Amino acid sequence: MSEHPRTHSDLIKAKIGSSIQRIWKERLKLKRSKEKFFSSWADSVAEAAKTGWSDQRELDWDSYDKIKHEINLQHLHQLAEKERAKNMAKMRRAHKAAEAKAEKIARFAQKRKEREEKAKERGKMKRVLRTKTKKKKKDDLAVARGMKLKKRLLKINRNRSLKVVQVTGQGDAVLAHIPAWEKLDLEHIKREKAQRKLSLADQIQAAKNQSKVHSLEAFHMPSSVHSSSEK
């Protein structure tokens, strides 16, 4: 069996309406009292903020804007300081990187200079060594030539001595078979030998003459002494 909704009478409706109206009035009254309290509280806070404590200055009506502006300025100043510090750090890093790069280039240039100096010194030493080697070779060649020439001269002198002996033993018959330039050398040698012999003979004769003079002096010396004693 289905139930149908009951219809309220006008009296009940009037009671319900009045109850709802009373509730809304109370709520509105409470809301207004809250707003009034909040307004008075805000005014007291504003007054206290304006007046401040005994060691604080009194604020003006535009103090909030001024404080806000100061805060914004401080914030901007802080941002500027951060940006400046960031730029300074970037500049320091760039400066350090430039210094490191310059030092690297300087080290590279110094090493290259040292390598060039060493290469130059090695080249100089090689040139000196080559010069010494050439000089030694030249000296050795000169010594070898000198020794060869000395051997040839000794051989020529030996041959000349042999030919001189043959000339002294055989006479002019041997000279006929000797070349003209060797004949001249042999004649020169013969003249030198003759001069040496002559000078030796002269020396012997002079020594004999000197001894004779000493003998005569010694012979006459006693007679002169004897005559002086007789006087």
Summary of the structure (lengths in Angstrom):
residues: 231
radius of gyration: 74.0
end to end distance: 226.9
largest distance: 226.9
contacts: 441
relative contact order: 0.02
helix: 89%
strand: 0%
